[in-house]
Amino acid sequence: MKTSDQLRTIQISLSLVTLALGFSALGFSSLMNIQAGQATSIFSAEHAYSLIGSVFSFLVGSTFLVAALTFKGVKTESERLIGRMDANLLS
């Protein structure tokens, strides 16, 4: 039973880290996408939308990364709380 809980925790943490890396890569690729041969201004609408999309992708990626880092801590704290409970109180 404990092994399946540990496997589930690892799977969720790995999924959250994968989502964080994916959104960050999406933001980075959008930020680095420069059209060759086109001299566009920094203030053009295309550049502004790309920059806004990149910032949101980085924010979502960092949110998933924070969730992955805190997920293990929250799980550990809840296990400690359950460990401190007296089994006789539940009867």
C-alpha distances in whole Angstrom, upper triangle without the diagonal:
4,5,5,7,9,10,11,13,15,15,17,19,20,21,23,25,26,27,29,30,32,33,35,36,38,39,41,42,44,45,47,48,52,54,56,60,60,61,59,59,57,58,57,55,53,52,51,49,47,47,46,43,42,42,39,37,37,36,33,32,32,30,27,28,28,25,23,24,23,20,18,20,19,16,16,19,17,14,17,18,15,16,19,19,20,18,22,23,20,22
4,5,5,6,9,10,11,12,14,15,17,18,20,21,23,24,26,27,29,30,32,33,34,36,38,39,40,42,43,45,46,50,52,55,58,58,59,57,58,55,56,56,54,52,51,50,47,46,45,44,41,40,40,38,36,35,34,32,30,30,28,25,25,25,22,20,21,20,17,15,17,17,13,13,16,14,11,14,16,14,14,17,18,20,18,22,23,21,23
4,5,5,6,9,10,10,12,14,15,16,18,20,21,22,24,26,27,28,30,31,32,34,36,37,38,40,42,43,44,48,50,52,56,56,57,56,56,53,55,54,52,50,49,49,46,44,44,43,40,39,39,37,34,34,33,31,29,29,28,25,24,25,22,20,21,21,17,15,18,18,14,15,18,17,14,17,19,17,17,21,22,23,22,26,27,25,26
4,5,5,6,9,10,10,12,14,15,16,18,20,21,22,24,25,26,28,30,31,32,34,36,37,39,40,41,43,46,49,51,55,54,56,54,54,52,53,52,50,48,47,47,44,42,42,41,38,37,37,35,33,32,32,29,27,28,26,23,23,24,21,19,20,20,17,15,18,18,14,15,18,17,15,18,20,18,18,22,22,24,23,26,27,24,26
4,5,5,6,9,10,11,12,14,15,17,18,20,21,23,24,26,27,29,30,31,33,34,36,38,39,40,42,46,48,50,54,54,55,53,53,50,51,51,49,47,46,45,43,41,41,39,37,36,35,33,31,30,30,27,26,26,24,21,21,21,18,16,17,17,13,12,15,14,10,12,15,13,11,15,16,14,15,19,19,22,20,24,24,22,25
4,5,5,6,9,10,11,12,14,15,16,18,20,21,22,24,26,27,28,30,32,33,34,36,37,39,40,44,46,49,52,52,53,51,52,49,50,50,48,46,45,44,42,40,39,38,36,34,34,32,30,29,29,26,24,24,23,20,19,20,17,15,15,16,12,10,13,14,10,11,14,14,12,15,17,16,16,20,21,23,23,26,27,25,27
4,5,5,6,9,10,10,12,14,15,16,18,20,21,22,24,26,27,28,30,31,32,34,36,37,38,42,44,47,50,50,51,50,50,47,49,48,46,44,43,43,40,38,38,37,34,33,33,31,29,28,28,25,23,24,23,19,19,20,18,15,16,17,14,12,16,16,13,14,18,17,15,18,21,19,20,23,24,27,26,29,30,28,30
4,5,5,6,9,10,10,12,14,15,16,18,20,21,23,24,26,27,29,30,31,33,34,36,37,41,43,46,49,49,50,48,49,46,47,46,44,42,41,41,38,37,36,35,32,31,31,29,27,26,26,23,21,22,21,17,18,18,15,13,15,15,12,11,15,14,11,13,16,15,14,18,19,18,19,23,23,26,25,29,28,26,29
4,5,5,6,9,10,11,12,14,15,17,18,20,21,23,24,26,27,28,30,32,33,34,36,40,42,45,48,48,49,47,47,44,45,45,43,41,40,39,37,35,35,33,31,30,29,27,25,24,24,21,20,20,18,15,15,15,13,10,12,12,8,7,11,11,8,10,13,13,12,15,17,17,18,21,22,25,25,28,28,26,29
4,6,5,6,8,10,10,12,14,15,16,18,20,21,22,24,26,27,28,30,31,32,34,38,40,43,46,46,47,45,46,43,44,44,42,40,39,38,36,34,34,33,30,29,28,27,24,23,23,21,19,19,18,15,14,15,13,10,12,13,10,9,13,13,11,13,16,16,15,18,20,20,21,24,25,28,28,32,31,30,32
4,6,5,6,9,10,10,12,14,15,16,18,20,21,22,24,25,27,28,30,31,32,36,39,41,45,44,45,44,44,42,43,42,40,38,37,37,34,32,32,31,28,27,27,25,23,23,23,20,18,19,18,14,14,16,13,11,13,14,11,11,15,15,13,15,19,18,18,21,23,22,23,26,27,30,30,33,33,31,34
4,5,5,6,9,10,11,12,14,15,17,18,20,21,23,24,26,27,29,30,31,35,38,40,44,43,44,42,43,40,41,40,38,36,35,35,32,30,30,29,26,25,25,23,20,20,20,17,15,16,15,11,12,13,10,8,11,12,9,9,13,13,11,14,17,16,17,20,21,21,22,25,26,29,29,33,32,30,33
4,5,5,6,9,10,11,12,14,16,17,18,20,21,22,24,26,27,28,30,34,36,39,42,42,43,41,41,38,39,39,37,35,34,33,31,29,29,28,25,24,24,22,19,19,18,16,14,14,13,10,9,11,8,5,8,9,7,7,11,12,11,13,16,16,17,19,21,21,22,25,26,30,30,34,33,31,34
4,5,5,6,9,10,10,12,14,15,16,18,20,21,22,24,25,27,28,32,34,37,40,40,41,39,40,37,39,38,37,34,33,33,31,28,28,27,25,23,23,22,19,18,19,16,14,15,14,11,10,13,11,8,10,13,11,11,15,16,15,16,19,20,20,23,25,25,26,29,30,33,33,37,36,34,37
4,5,5,6,9,10,10,12,14,15,16,18,20,21,22,24,26,27,30,33,35,39,38,40,38,38,36,37,36,34,32,31,31,28,26,26,25,22,21,22,20,17,17,17,14,12,14,13,9,10,13,11,8,12,14,11,13,16,16,16,18,21,21,21,24,26,26,27,30,31,34,34,38,37,35,38
4,5,5,6,9,10,11,12,14,15,17,18,20,21,22,24,26,29,32,35,38,37,38,36,36,34,35,34,32,31,29,29,26,25,24,23,20,19,19,17,14,14,14,11,9,10,9,6,7,9,7,5,9,11,9,11,14,14,14,17,19,19,21,23,24,25,27,29,30,34,34,37,36,34,38
4,5,5,6,8,10,11,12,14,15,16,18,20,21,22,24,28,30,33,36,36,37,35,35,32,34,34,32,30,29,28,26,24,23,23,20,18,18,17,14,13,14,12,9,10,10,7,6,9,9,6,9,12,11,12,15,16,16,18,20,21,22,24,26,27,28,31,32,35,36,39,38,37,40
4,5,5,6,9,10,10,12,14,15,16,18,20,21,22,26,28,31,34,34,35,34,34,32,33,33,31,28,27,27,25,23,23,22,19,18,18,17,14,14,15,12,9,11,12,9,9,12,12,10,12,15,14,15,18,19,19,21,24,24,25,28,29,30,31,34,35,38,38,42,41,39,42
4,5,5,6,8,10,10,12,14,15,16,18,20,21,25,27,30,33,33,34,32,32,30,31,30,28,26,25,25,22,20,20,19,16,15,16,14,11,11,12,9,7,10,10,7,8,11,10,10,13,15,14,16,19,19,20,22,24,24,26,28,29,30,32,34,35,39,39,42,41,39,42
4,5,5,6,9,10,11,12,14,15,16,18,20,24,26,29,32,32,32,30,31,28,29,29,27,25,24,23,21,19,18,18,15,13,13,12,9,8,9,7,4,6,7,5,5,9,9,9,11,13,14,16,18,19,19,22,23,24,26,28,29,30,32,34,35,39,39,43,41,40,43
4,6,5,6,8,10,10,12,14,15,16,18,22,24,27,30,30,31,29,30,27,29,28,27,25,23,23,21,19,18,18,16,13,14,14,10,9,12,10,6,9,11,9,8,12,13,11,13,16,16,18,20,22,22,24,26,27,28,30,32,33,34,36,38,41,42,45,44,43,46
4,5,5,6,9,10,10,12,14,15,16,20,22,25,29,28,29,28,28,26,28,27,25,23,22,22,19,17,17,17,14,12,14,13,9,10,12,10,7,11,12,10,11,14,14,14,16,19,18,20,23,24,24,26,28,29,30,33,34,35,36,39,40,43,44,47,46,44,47
4,5,5,6,9,10,11,12,14,15,19,22,24,28,27,28,26,26,23,25,24,22,20,19,19,16,14,14,14,11,9,10,9,5,6,9,7,5,9,10,9,10,13,14,14,16,18,19,21,23,23,25,27,28,29,31,33,34,35,37,39,40,44,44,47,46,44,48
4,5,5,6,9,10,10,12,14,18,21,23,27,26,26,25,25,22,24,23,22,20,18,18,17,14,13,13,11,8,9,9,6,5,8,8,5,8,10,10,10,13,14,14,16,18,19,21,23,24,25,27,29,30,32,33,35,36,38,39,41,45,45,49,47,46,49
4,5,5,6,8,10,10,12,16,18,21,24,24,25,23,24,22,24,23,22,19,18,19,17,14,14,15,12,9,12,12,8,8,12,11,9,11,14,13,13,16,18,17,19,22,22,24,26,27,28,30,32,33,34,36,38,39,40,42,44,47,48,51,50,48,52
4,5,5,6,9,10,11,14,17,20,23,22,23,22,22,20,22,21,19,17,16,16,14,11,12,12,9,7,10,10,7,8,11,10,9,12,14,14,15,18,19,18,21,23,23,26,28,28,29,32,33,34,36,38,39,40,42,44,45,48,49,52,51,49,52
4,6,5,6,9,10,13,16,19,22,21,22,20,20,17,19,19,17,15,13,13,12,9,9,9,7,4,7,8,5,6,9,9,9,11,13,14,14,17,18,19,21,23,24,26,28,28,30,32,33,34,36,38,39,40,42,44,45,49,49,53,51,50,53
4,5,5,6,9,12,15,17,21,20,21,19,20,17,19,19,19,16,14,15,14,10,10,12,10,7,9,11,8,8,12,12,11,13,16,16,16,18,20,20,21,24,25,27,29,30,31,33,35,36,37,39,41,42,43,45,47,51,51,55,53,52,55
4,5,5,6,10,12,15,18,18,19,18,19,17,19,19,18,15,13,15,14,10,11,13,11,8,12,13,10,11,15,15,13,16,18,18,18,21,23,23,24,27,28,30,31,33,34,36,37,38,40,42,43,44,46,48,49,53,53,57,56,54,57
4,6,5,9,11,14,17,16,17,15,16,15,16,15,14,11,10,11,10,6,8,10,7,6,10,11,9,11,14,14,14,16,18,19,19,22,24,24,26,28,29,31,33,33,35,37,38,39,41,43,44,45,47,49,50,54,54,58,56,55,58
4,6,8,11,14,17,16,16,14,15,12,14,14,14,11,9,10,10,6,6,9,8,6,9,11,10,10,14,15,14,16,19,19,20,22,24,24,26,28,29,31,33,34,35,37,39,40,42,43,44,46,48,49,51,54,55,59,57,56,59
4,6,10,12,15,14,15,14,15,13,16,16,16,13,11,13,13,9,10,13,12,9,12,15,13,13,17,18,17,19,21,22,22,24,26,26,27,30,31,33,35,36,37,39,41,42,44,45,47,48,49,51,53,57,57,61,59,58,61
4,7,9,13,12,13,12,14,13,16,14,14,11,10,12,12,9,10,13,12,10,14,16,14,15,19,19,19,21,23,24,24,27,28,28,30,32,33,35,37,38,39,41,43,44,46,47,49,50,52,54,55,59,59,63,61,60,63
4,6,9,8,10,9,12,11,14,13,14,11,9,13,13,10,12,15,14,13,16,19,17,18,21,23,22,24,27,27,27,30,32,32,33,36,37,39,40,42,43,45,46,48,49,51,52,54,55,57,58,62,63,66,65,63,66
4,6,6,8,9,12,13,15,13,14,11,10,14,14,12,14,17,17,16,19,21,20,21,25,25,25,27,30,30,30,33,35,35,36,39,40,42,44,45,46,48,49,50,52,54,55,56,58,60,61,65,66,69,67,66,69
4,6,8,10,13,15,18,16,17,14,14,17,18,16,17,21,20,19,22,25,23,24,28,29,28,30,33,33,33,36,38,37,39,42,43,44,46,47,48,50,52,53,55,57,58,59,61,63,64,68,68,72,70,69,72
4,6,9,13,15,17,16,18,15,15,19,20,18,20,23,23,22,25,27,26,27,30,32,31,33,36,36,36,39,41,41,42,45,46,48,49,51,52,54,55,57,58,60,61,63,64,66,68,71,72,75,74,72,75
4,6,9,12,14,12,14,12,12,15,17,15,17,20,20,20,23,25,25,26,29,30,30,32,34,35,35,38,40,40,41,44,45,47,48,49,51,53,54,55,57,59,60,61,63,65,66,70,71,74,72,71,74
4,7,10,12,10,13,12,11,15,17,15,17,20,21,20,22,25,25,26,28,30,30,32,34,35,36,38,40,40,42,44,45,47,49,50,51,53,54,56,58,59,60,62,64,65,67,70,71,74,73,71,75
4,7,8,7,10,9,8,11,13,13,14,16,18,18,20,22,23,24,26,28,28,29,32,33,34,36,38,38,40,42,43,45,47,47,49,51,52,53,55,57,58,60,61,63,64,68,69,72,70,69,72
4,5,5,9,9,8,10,13,13,13,16,17,17,19,21,22,23,25,27,28,29,31,33,33,35,37,38,39,41,43,45,46,47,49,51,51,53,55,56,57,59,61,62,63,67,68,71,69,68,72
4,6,9,9,6,7,11,11,10,13,15,15,16,18,20,20,22,24,25,25,28,30,30,31,34,35,36,37,39,42,42,43,45,47,48,49,52,53,54,56,57,58,60,64,65,68,66,65,68
4,7,8,7,7,10,11,11,12,15,16,16,18,20,21,22,24,26,26,28,30,31,32,34,36,37,38,40,43,43,44,46,48,48,50,52,53,54,56,58,59,60,64,65,68,66,65,68
4,5,5,6,9,10,11,12,14,15,17,19,20,21,23,25,26,27,29,31,32,33,35,36,38,39,41,43,44,44,47,49,49,50,53,54,55,57,59,60,61,65,66,69,67,65,69
4,5,5,6,8,10,10,12,14,15,16,18,20,21,22,24,26,27,29,30,31,33,34,36,37,39,41,42,43,45,47,47,48,51,52,53,54,57,58,59,63,63,66,64,63,66
4,5,5,6,9,10,11,12,14,16,16,18,20,21,22,24,26,27,28,30,32,33,35,36,37,40,41,41,43,46,46,47,50,51,52,53,56,57,58,62,62,65,63,62,65
4,6,5,6,9,10,10,12,14,15,16,18,20,21,22,24,26,27,28,30,31,33,34,36,38,39,40,42,44,45,46,48,50,50,52,54,55,57,60,61,64,62,61,64
4,5,5,6,9,10,11,12,14,15,17,18,20,21,23,24,26,27,29,30,31,33,34,37,38,38,40,43,43,44,47,48,49,50,52,54,55,58,59,62,60,59,62
4,5,5,6,8,10,11,12,14,15,16,18,20,21,23,24,26,27,28,30,31,33,35,37,37,39,41,42,42,45,47,47,48,51,52,53,57,57,60,58,57,60
4,6,5,6,9,10,10,12,14,15,16,18,20,21,22,24,26,27,28,30,31,34,35,36,37,40,40,41,44,45,46,48,50,51,52,56,57,60,58,56,60
4,5,5,6,9,10,11,12,14,15,16,18,20,21,22,24,26,27,28,30,33,33,34,36,38,39,40,42,44,44,46,48,49,51,54,55,59,57,55,59
4,5,5,6,9,10,11,12,14,15,17,19,20,21,23,24,26,27,28,31,32,32,34,37,37,38,41,42,42,44,46,48,49,52,53,56,54,53,56
4,5,5,6,9,10,11,12,14,15,17,18,20,21,22,24,26,27,30,31,31,33,35,36,37,39,41,41,43,45,46,47,51,52,55,53,51,55
4,5,5,6,9,10,10,12,14,15,16,18,20,21,22,24,25,28,29,30,32,34,35,36,38,39,40,42,44,45,47,50,51,54,52,51,54
4,5,5,6,9,10,10,12,14,15,16,18,20,21,22,24,27,27,28,30,32,33,34,36,38,38,40,42,43,45,48,49,52,51,49,53
4,5,5,6,8,10,10,12,14,15,16,18,20,21,22,25,26,26,28,30,31,32,34,36,36,38,40,42,43,46,47,50,48,47,50
4,5,5,6,9,10,11,12,14,15,16,18,20,21,24,25,25,27,29,30,31,33,35,36,37,39,41,42,46,46,49,48,46,50
4,5,5,6,8,10,10,12,14,15,16,18,20,22,23,24,26,28,29,30,32,33,34,36,38,39,41,44,45,49,47,46,49
4,5,5,6,9,10,10,12,14,15,16,18,21,21,22,24,26,27,28,30,32,32,34,36,37,38,42,43,46,44,43,47
4,5,5,6,9,10,11,12,14,15,16,19,20,20,22,25,25,26,28,30,31,32,34,36,37,41,41,44,43,41,45
4,5,5,6,9,10,11,12,14,15,18,19,20,21,23,25,26,28,29,30,32,34,35,37,40,41,44,43,41,45
4,5,5,6,8,10,10,12,14,16,17,18,20,22,23,24,26,27,29,30,32,33,35,39,40,43,41,40,44
4,5,5,6,9,10,11,12,15,16,16,18,20,21,22,24,26,26,28,30,31,32,36,37,40,39,37,41
4,5,5,6,9,10,10,13,15,15,16,19,20,21,23,24,25,27,29,30,32,35,36,39,38,36,40
4,5,5,6,9,10,12,13,14,16,18,19,20,22,24,25,26,28,30,31,35,36,39,38,37,40
4,5,5,6,8,11,11,12,14,16,17,18,20,21,22,24,26,27,29,33,34,37,36,35,38
4,5,5,6,9,10,10,12,14,15,16,18,20,21,22,24,26,27,30,31,35,33,32,35
4,6,5,7,9,10,11,13,15,16,17,19,21,22,23,25,27,30,31,35,33,32,36
4,6,6,7,9,11,12,13,15,17,18,20,21,22,24,26,30,31,34,33,32,36
4,6,5,6,9,10,11,12,14,15,17,18,20,21,23,27,28,31,30,29,33
4,5,5,6,9,10,11,12,14,16,17,18,20,22,25,26,29,28,27,30
4,6,5,6,9,10,11,12,14,16,16,19,20,24,25,28,27,26,30
4,5,5,6,9,10,11,12,14,15,17,19,22,24,27,26,26,29
4,5,5,6,9,10,11,12,14,16,17,21,22,25,24,23,27
4,6,5,6,9,10,11,12,15,16,19,20,24,22,21,25
4,5,5,6,9,10,10,13,15,18,19,23,22,21,25
4,5,5,6,9,10,11,13,16,18,21,20,20,24
4,5,5,6,9,10,11,15,16,19,18,17,21
4,5,5,6,9,10,13,14,18,17,17,20
4,5,5,6,9,12,14,17,17,17,20
4,5,5,7,10,12,15,14,14,18
4,5,5,9,9,13,12,12,15
4,6,8,9,13,13,13,16
4,6,9,12,12,13,16
4,6,9,8,9,12
4,5,6,8,10
4,5,6,7
4,5,5
4,6
4
